[in-house]
Amino acid sequence: MQREKIDYPFIDGLRLLAFLLVFFRHFNFFTVPVLHEYGWIGVEFFFLISGFLITRLLVTEFNTTGVIDKRKFFMRRILRIWPLYFFYLFLVLFLSIIYPGYPVSVPRLAGNLLFADNWISALKNYNPNFASFHLWSISLEEQFYFVLPFFVVWLQKLSRKQVSLLFTLILILFICWRCLAVWNGWLHPYIYTLPASGDCFLAGVIIGSGFYDQYLKKIHSSVYLLSGILFLLVNYLIFPQRAVIGLNQIPLYFFIALGFSCFLLAGLYSGRNWLISALGHPVIRYLGRISYGLYVYHIVALIITFQLFKGGLAAGTTPWSLPVALLITFVFAALSYELLEKKFLRRKKKYTVIQNSGT
């Protein structure tokens, strides 16, 4: 029985922001250098948002019903993630076949199908298959989802002090894992594609757990917003890029998690203001709702854009390449959402315990 509803309209705006960061990371032309260099953190933002929303839903379900129905949870995740994911894999496989210049690595395709591509990427570098290198993040997220409902049930049996100790130990585990990788000189993207970089997802779980709401809401939203900007600036100005293996890898993901956590908390405890209203605008909400598709399809959209402007107007010599690439991405994601994903999202309602939007 659906007795409660969770809805944070501004979250869709944050999702869109996360996608744009990733988009500008991969768009090499007519972009602000800092966005191109640092846009990879958009993936981390996605992780934090997912960790928060899904944990908050699971905690609310437990508080409402006394249990967490794991079967329904996994069915919700399957119906949300798998249809688009496997359709896209079929699409890129088809494109690889019709374009001989893009050979298919069967082991890497198997890694995608088994949601293990992040581990293979860590050991063998990013996926060389056509337009598939970014799908490692889906594998990592699915691995987090597999553990999360069991973890949330465990949390409900612990005191706040025990929960705090557990969260601290997990963070220390991530940091020690990164220290081990740096010590052994394990090259990028080893840390980035593995749970060793899981600070953002952990931060989302911590906020979503609700254990610290009474303390977190006492801080003014403007403090959170300014702190978030400061943490990300410190990260960008002080620490080298994630591909540079060294001591910078150890605090890098922690400061990103702090920065994005502050942005999330600023939205949660800001009440109503112009920024929250803008992030919750119906158009922004729709684009945030299809952000999964935006993320998945944007590589193909960039490839198409480059092909369109190749020749007299190369993609690197005209500002039109930017709006065209964004438009193609938006069209692909919207069509996918309306014609494919919605069919499965309607079925997902059968397994919904707590009403929500966009998870």
N, C-alpha and C positions, 0 to 999 in steps of 0.2 A: 504494500500500500504506500502510495507516494504522499507523505505527510509534510515534507519540507522541500524547499527549493533553494538552490544556491545559484546566485547570478551576480557576477561582478562585471558590469558593462565595460569598464575601462580595460579589463584584461584583453579584450579583443584588439584594442589599440596598441597594447604592449606586444601582442603577437605580431601585428603588422610591422611595428618598429623592429622586432627581432628579424623578421623576414627581410626588411630593407637593408639591415646591416649585412646580412649574408649576401644579398643581391649585389650590393656595392663592392663587397669583397671579390666577387667573381666577375664584375663588370669592369673591364680594364680601361675604358675610354670615357673621357669627360666626367671624371668623378673626383671628389675631394680626396687628396692622398691619404688623409687619416682614415677615411671610411674604407678605402681599398686595403690599407695595411692592417686595419684593426677590426674590420667587419666580421671576421670569423667569430667574434664573441657573441654574435647573434645566435649561434647554435647553443651556446651556454645559456643565453636568455630563454630560449625555448625549453631547455631542460629545467630551469628554475620554475618557469610558469607551469609546466606539466607536473613537476613534483609537488608544487603547492596545490593546484586544483584537484588533482586526483587524491592526494592525501586528505585534503579537507572533505572531499566527498566520502571517502572511506570512513573517516572519523565520524562524520555526521550520520552515516549509515549505522555504524556501531552504536552511537549514542541513541539513535532512534529505534533501532530494532533489537539491539543487544548482540547482534552477530554481524559478520561480513560474509555475504554470499559470494564465495570465490568463483563459483561457476558463472554467475551472472557478471561478475567483474571481468573475467577473461573473455566472455562473449561480447561484452561492450567494447573491449579493446580490439578484439578481432574484427568486429563489424566497423569500427572506426578506422583502423589502420590497414588491414589487409586488402580490401578491394582496390583501393587506389594504388597501393604499393605493388601488388602483383600485376595489375593492369599496366603500370609504368614499366615494370621489368619486361613484360611481353612486348610493349611498344619499343623499348630500346633494343631488345633482341631483334625485332623485325627490322628496325633501322640499321642495325649492324649487318644484317644479311643483305639488304639492298644497297648498302654502301660498302663495297669491298675494302675500303681504306680503314674500316673499323673492325678488326678481327675480334672474335669472342673468346675470352678465356673461360673455359668450362669450369675450372675450379673456383674462379671468382664468382661466376654466376651461381654455382652451388652455395657459395658463402652467402650471397644475397638471399637465396631461397631458404636457407637455414637460419637466417638472422645471426650470422657469425662473421659478417664482413668486417666489423670493427676489429676483431682479433687478427684476421688475416691482414688487414691494412696496417695494424701495429707492427706486424712482423715482416710484411712484404711491400709496404707502401700502399698508396691509395689504389683503388680499383681501376684498372686500365680499360675496362669495358666501356662502350659508348655511353656517355652521359650518366654514369653510375657512381662516380667517385664520391659523391656526397651522401650516398645511401648508408654509409657506415653508421651515421647518427641514428637511423631508424633501428638498426640492429642493437645499438647500445641502449636505446630507449626501451625496446622490447625486453631486454634483459633486466632493466630496472623494474619494469611492470611485472615481470614474473615473480620478483621477490617482494614487491611492495605490499600486497594485501596481507601476507604472512607477517611482515614486519610491523604493520600497523596494528594487527591483533596483538602482537607481543607487547607493543607500547602500552596498550590499554591495561596491561597487568602490572605495570611498573609505576612507582612513585615518580614525582617530578624530579627528585634528586637522582634517581636511577636512570631516568630518561636522559637527563643532562649528561650524566657520565657516559651513557651509551653513545650519544651523539658526538661527544668529545673523542671517544675511542675510535669511532668510525672516521672522523676527520684526521686523527693521528695516523690511522691506517693509510688513508689516501696520501698523506704527506710522506710517510715512510716509503710508500710505494714509489712516489716520485723521486725521493732521495736515492733509492736503489737504482732507478732507471738512470739518473744523472751520474751516479757513481760508476755505473757500468758503461756509460756512454751510449745507451740505447737511443737510436736516432728518432727524430720526428718522422711519422706521427704516433710513435709508441704511446706516449703519455696522453696525447690529445684524444685518441680514439678508444681508450680503455677507461674503466671505472676509476683509475688513478686520478682522473681529472674531474671526478664527480662532486666537487664542492658545491656547484650550483644546484644540482639535483638534491643534494643533502640539505642545502639551505631552504629549498622549496618545501621539502618534507618537514623541516623544523618549524617553519612558519605555518604550514598547513596543519600540523598536528594540534595546534591550538593550546599547547601547554604554556605558552608564554604570552598569550593575547593580553592578559591583564596588565602586563608590564610594557609591552610594545606599544599599546594604544595611548600610553601616557606621553609619548614623545610627539611633538608637533610635526605635521607632515612636511613643513618647509625645512625642518632639520634633516629629515630623511632625504629629501630631494637634494639639498646641498651636499650632504654627506655622500650620497650616491655619485654625484658628479665628481667630488673630490677623490673618492676611491678609484674611479675609472681613470681620472687624470693622472693620479700617482702611478697607476699601472702602465699607462701609455708612455709617460715621460721618463719613468725610472727603469722599468723592466724591459729587456729586449723581447723581440717577437718569440712566440711559442716554438718556432722551428729552431731557435738558437738553444742548443742543449747546454745547460749550466745551472748555477744556483738560482737563476731567475725563474726556473720552472717550478720551484718549490712554493713561493708565495703567490705566483702569478694567478692561478685559478682561485685562490682564496680571496684575493682582492677583487676579482671579477664577481665572485659570489657576494661579497659584501656590497659592492656597488649596485648590482641588480636587485639584491634583497631590499636595499633602501628604496629603490624606485617602486618596487612592489608594495612595500609598507607605506610609502607616501600615498599611493593610490587607495590602499585599504582604509587609511585613517584620515583622509583629507576632507571627508564630507563632500559637498558639492562646490566646485569652482570651475572656472573656465577651462582649465586643462583637463579635468576629469570629464567635463561635458563634451569637450572635443574628442577625447579618446573613446567616448561612448556614443558618438554620433552614428546614426544608422548606417551611413556609407562606410565609415571606418569599421563598424562592428561587422558588416558583411565581409569586408576584405580580411579582417582578422579571423572570421569564421572559416574562410577558405585558405587560410595561411598555410595549412598542411599541403594543399595542392600548389600554392605559390612556391613553396620550398622545393617540392618534388619536381615540378615542371620547369623551373627557371633556367636550368642548364640547357635543356633543349631549346627554350626560347632564345637564349643567348647565341646558341649555335645557328639557329635560323636567322637571327638578326645579322650576324656576321656574314652569312651567305647572301642575304638580301643586299647588303651594302658593299659586298665584295666587287671589285672592278673599278668603275669610274669614281665611286664614292666609297672608299674603304670605311669599315666601321670605326676605325681609329681617327678619321678625319672629318666627321660630321657629328654635330650634337644631336641630330635626329635619331641616332642609334639608341640613345637612352630612352626617350619616350616610346619608341617602337618596341624595344626589348621589354619594357614594363607592360605595354599594352598587350603584347603577345602572351606574356606570362599571365596577366590578369584574365585574358580571354580563355586560355587553356584551363586555368584553375576554376573559373566560373562554370565552364561547360562540364568539366569533370564533376564538380560539386552538384550541379543541377541534374545531369544525365546519369551519373554513376553513383556517387557517394550518397545522395539523398535516399536512394532506394534502400540502402543498407542502414542508414541512420533511422529510417522509419521502423525497420525491424529491431533496431537497437532499443527502442522504447519498451519492448517486451521485457527486456532485462534490466530496465532502469529502476532503481530503488529510490534514489533521491533525484528529484528533478533538477536539471542544470542546463546550461547552454554552452555548447561548443567543446565538450571534452570527449 
